[in-house]
Each structure stands twice: as C-alpha cells, then as structure tokens.
Amino acid sequence: MIGYFDLRRGVRFIHEGQPYEVLDFNHMKKAQRGGVAQVKMKNLITGKVVEHNFHSSDNFNEADIQKLPSKYLYNNRGRFFFCEEKELSKRFDLSEEQIGLGAKFLKAGEVIDAFLFEGKIISVALPIKVQLKVTEAPPGIRGDRAQGGVKTVILETGATISAPLFVVTGDVIEINTETGEYTKRAE
C-alpha cells in the first residue's frame, strides 16, 4: 500500500482502476485540517494529464507494471508502431497521446522500454536525451548578440525546435525529450 505522502515524482499507482504516474507533487497544510496533496498525474493508458487532491486518509495500490525492451519502427496517421526487441514478429502500436511530447523525437530503429499493465502494452519510456541530426537550419543573423539568439531548425525526425544561432545543417544536437528543448551540440 502506498500512502498519499508517498506519491512522489515517478511513482506509479492505481487510482479508480487505472494506472497513473505522478508528474508533480505538492503538499499543502490547510488550517485546522489535515494535509492535502496536490498531485499532477498522467494516466498511463490514455496519456491524459490530470490534477487531483488527495487527503491523508487516502491509500493506493502500487501499479504492477513490467518493462519490455522494444524497437521503434515507424509512424502513420498519428499511430506509432513498435516491435519487441527479441521477437520482431510481435508488433504493437500506440497513439501520439499515449507517448507524449517525446513522440516527435523518435528515430526508426531506436530501442526503448514499453510498459505492460495486466498483459497489455500501455505506454513507452523514451530516453531523457536523444541525439538527432539537423536537416535544415537557416543561417544565423548577424546583429545584437547581447542576448543569446535562437533560430528554428528542423531535425531528421521532422520535429522543429529552437536552437542557438551557431547550429548549422548537418550538426548532431542533443534534445531533452521531456521538454523538447535543445541541450547541447553533440561531439
């Protein structure tokens, strides 16, 4: 059993029969009442992010979720197709909502972890940082450099992000898949 105060970032639990993952936790004390936990959580089956308040009397069961190494194949019409790493004939697909923001940074052949809940694949975990090649980058504009300038670049997966002015076509850059932001130029 998980108490409401154990709901920290990354904890997976069952709420109303659905598996959820805690994205953010904030403990609040109200006057002459017990504590309240404000939790931002993601439904692992639908991908929806919701906020909910839990009280100190609330208890939850831990979600029994297994990891399965899988390989990303391709996407088509908002569906992303994967196969098990060891059994290439066992394929499955997920929607963009189930994968989240990082879906646009998936590269064909990339190995990721898929999550199974009650024998069904419900979501995947992307690496926090990925390295992708820049396919299009406009030239940097000369001018005021007092503040860091940025420009929009297109990556090999088709995603567009903001990158510093010194990034050029052909560079390999590192991107944070959780925020969708440039982190550094790969060596």
C-alpha positions as a Python dict, from the first residue, in 0.01 Angstrom:
ca = {
    (1, 'M'): (0, 0, 0),
    (2, 'I'): (109, 350, -84),
    (3, 'G'): (7, 637, 141),
    (4, 'Y'): (-76, 977, -2),
    (5, 'F'): (256, 1119, 121),
    (6, 'D'): (447, 851, -78),
    (7, 'L'): (316, 997, -405),
    (8, 'R'): (644, 1140, -531),
    (9, 'R'): (752, 1213, -890),
    (10, 'G'): (779, 889, -1090),
    (11, 'V'): (568, 672, -855),
    (12, 'R'): (313, 454, -1036),
    (13, 'F'): (-12, 369, -858),
    (14, 'I'): (-370, 256, -919),
    (15, 'H'): (-645, 518, -889),
    (16, 'E'): (-1005, 432, -981),
    (17, 'G'): (-885, 112, -1152),
    (18, 'Q'): (-641, 291, -1385),
    (19, 'P'): (-259, 310, -1362),
    (20, 'Y'): (-121, 661, -1308),
    (21, 'E'): (228, 808, -1282),
    (22, 'V'): (297, 1107, -1058),
    (23, 'L'): (439, 1403, -1252),
    (24, 'D'): (433, 1661, -974),
    (25, 'F'): (357, 1654, -601),
    (26, 'N'): (285, 1948, -371),
    (27, 'H'): (197, 1903, -2),
    (28, 'M'): (-35, 2168, 141),
    (29, 'K'): (-146, 2218, 501),
    (30, 'K'): (-488, 2371, 548),
    (31, 'A'): (-587, 2550, 869),
    (32, 'Q'): (-741, 2311, 1127),
    (33, 'R'): (-747, 2025, 877),
    (34, 'G'): (-510, 1752, 777),
    (35, 'G'): (-264, 1788, 495),
    (36, 'V'): (-368, 1779, 132),
    (37, 'A'): (-153, 1652, -151),
    (38, 'Q'): (-196, 1831, -483),
    (39, 'V'): (-86, 1576, -742),
    (40, 'K'): (-40, 1623, -1115),
    (41, 'M'): (-58, 1275, -1265),
    (42, 'K'): (-60, 1106, -1604),
    (43, 'N'): (-296, 822, -1693),
    (44, 'L'): (-64, 558, -1838),
    (45, 'I'): (-333, 408, -2062),
    (46, 'T'): (-487, 720, -2218),
    (47, 'G'): (-193, 960, -2175),
    (48, 'K'): (-418, 1231, -2023),
    (49, 'V'): (-264, 1452, -1756),
    (50, 'V'): (-494, 1545, -1468),
    (51, 'E'): (-463, 1719, -1132),
    (52, 'H'): (-619, 1570, -822),
    (53, 'N'): (-616, 1645, -448),
    (54, 'F'): (-562, 1357, -206),
    (55, 'H'): (-611, 1359, 171),
    (56, 'S'): (-402, 1195, 441),
    (57, 'S'): (-652, 909, 476),
    (58, 'D'): (-613, 802, 110),
    (59, 'N'): (-420, 483, 32),
    (60, 'F'): (-338, 327, -305),
    (61, 'N'): (-213, 2, -451),
    (62, 'E'): (114, 9, -637),
    (63, 'A'): (73, -44, -1012),
    (64, 'D'): (227, -375, -1124),
    (65, 'I'): (396, -264, -1445),
    (66, 'Q'): (662, -465, -1629),
    (67, 'K'): (919, -332, -1876),
    (68, 'L'): (965, -485, -2220),
    (69, 'P'): (1259, -378, -2442),
    (70, 'S'): (1109, -270, -2776),
    (71, 'K'): (1219, -113, -3103),
    (72, 'Y'): (1052, 182, -3274),
    (73, 'L'): (964, 107, -3638),
    (74, 'Y'): (762, 391, -3797),
    (75, 'N'): (456, 615, -3761),
    (76, 'N'): (150, 657, -3979),
    (77, 'R'): (-155, 880, -3929),
    (78, 'G'): (-89, 953, -3562),
    (79, 'R'): (-11, 590, -3471),
    (80, 'F'): (340, 483, -3372),
    (81, 'F'): (443, 123, -3446),
    (82, 'F'): (686, -82, -3238),
    (83, 'C'): (803, -442, -3212),
    (84, 'E'): (955, -643, -2929),
    (85, 'E'): (1334, -631, -2943),
    (86, 'K'): (1380, -1010, -2933),
    (87, 'E'): (1058, -1109, -3120),
    (88, 'L'): (1036, -890, -3429),
    (89, 'S'): (707, -1050, -3535),
    (90, 'K'): (532, -931, -3217),
    (91, 'R'): (423, -577, -3308),
    (92, 'F'): (208, -319, -3136),
    (93, 'D'): (109, 42, -3187),
    (94, 'L'): (32, 340, -2965),
    (95, 'S'): (-126, 680, -3025),
    (96, 'E'): (67, 1005, -3003),
    (97, 'E'): (-127, 1096, -2683),
    (98, 'Q'): (-5, 777, -2512),
    (99, 'I'): (358, 851, -2596),
    (100, 'G'): (351, 1222, -2515),
    (101, 'L'): (569, 1514, -2622),
    (102, 'G'): (871, 1297, -2698),
    (103, 'A'): (692, 1121, -2987),
    (104, 'K'): (832, 1369, -3237),
    (105, 'F'): (1189, 1276, -3136),
    (106, 'L'): (1158, 901, -3205),
    (107, 'K'): (1406, 774, -3463),
    (108, 'A'): (1350, 448, -3658),
    (109, 'G'): (1539, 155, -3502),
    (110, 'E'): (1570, 321, -3161),
    (111, 'V'): (1539, 80, -2865),
    (112, 'I'): (1307, 197, -2587),
    (113, 'D'): (1117, 41, -2294),
    (114, 'A'): (749, -47, -2334),
    (115, 'F'): (531, -83, -2023),
    (116, 'L'): (289, -373, -1972),
    (117, 'F'): (-10, -347, -1737),
    (118, 'E'): (-229, -655, -1694),
    (119, 'G'): (-70, -814, -2003),
    (120, 'K'): (-139, -515, -2230),
    (121, 'I'): (117, -263, -2357),
    (122, 'I'): (3, 80, -2236),
    (123, 'S'): (294, 319, -2299),
    (124, 'V'): (663, 359, -2370),
    (125, 'A'): (951, 535, -2195),
    (126, 'L'): (1176, 743, -2413),
    (127, 'P'): (1534, 824, -2318),
    (128, 'I'): (1554, 1162, -2146),
    (129, 'K'): (1805, 1291, -2403),
    (130, 'V'): (1841, 1192, -2768),
    (131, 'Q'): (2090, 1293, -3036),
    (132, 'L'): (1943, 1393, -3372),
    (133, 'K'): (2088, 1538, -3691),
    (134, 'V'): (1983, 1885, -3809),
    (135, 'T'): (1846, 1861, -4165),
    (136, 'E'): (1754, 2228, -4213),
    (137, 'A'): (1890, 2534, -4038),
    (138, 'P'): (1862, 2889, -4168),
    (139, 'P'): (2184, 3092, -4149),
    (140, 'G'): (2248, 3281, -3825),
    (141, 'I'): (2157, 3650, -3842),
    (142, 'R'): (2428, 3896, -3751),
    (143, 'G'): (2331, 4168, -3514),
    (144, 'D'): (2258, 4213, -3145),
    (145, 'R'): (2438, 3932, -2960),
    (146, 'A'): (2386, 4076, -2612),
    (147, 'Q'): (2124, 3809, -2557),
    (148, 'G'): (2151, 3453, -2681),
    (149, 'G'): (1990, 3439, -3023),
    (150, 'V'): (1786, 3140, -3134),
    (151, 'K'): (1651, 3012, -3462),
    (152, 'T'): (1412, 2735, -3563),
    (153, 'V'): (1577, 2421, -3701),
    (154, 'I'): (1430, 2102, -3848),
    (155, 'L'): (1558, 1766, -3725),
    (156, 'E'): (1586, 1430, -3906),
    (157, 'T'): (1259, 1314, -3747),
    (158, 'G'): (1073, 1617, -3886),
    (159, 'A'): (1048, 1790, -3548),
    (160, 'T'): (1115, 2164, -3526),
    (161, 'I'): (1288, 2314, -3223),
    (162, 'S'): (1460, 2637, -3124),
    (163, 'A'): (1840, 2614, -3127),
    (164, 'P'): (2127, 2864, -3086),
    (165, 'L'): (2240, 3063, -3389),
    (166, 'F'): (2567, 2866, -3425),
    (167, 'V'): (2385, 2539, -3512),
    (168, 'V'): (2413, 2460, -3884),
    (169, 'T'): (2273, 2194, -4120),
    (170, 'G'): (2448, 1862, -4060),
    (171, 'D'): (2519, 1919, -3689),
    (172, 'V'): (2415, 1650, -3444),
    (173, 'I'): (2248, 1805, -3140),
    (174, 'E'): (2113, 1671, -2811),
    (175, 'I'): (1749, 1731, -2720),
    (176, 'N'): (1565, 1681, -2392),
    (177, 'T'): (1259, 1468, -2483),
    (178, 'E'): (1065, 1575, -2172),
    (179, 'T'): (1078, 1948, -2252),
    (180, 'G'): (1153, 1943, -2626),
    (181, 'E'): (1445, 2185, -2579),
    (182, 'Y'): (1797, 2197, -2719),
    (183, 'T'): (2061, 2097, -2460),
    (184, 'K'): (2395, 2091, -2643),
    (185, 'R'): (2580, 2013, -2964),
    (186, 'A'): (2698, 1651, -2975),
    (187, 'E'): (3067, 1579, -3018),
}
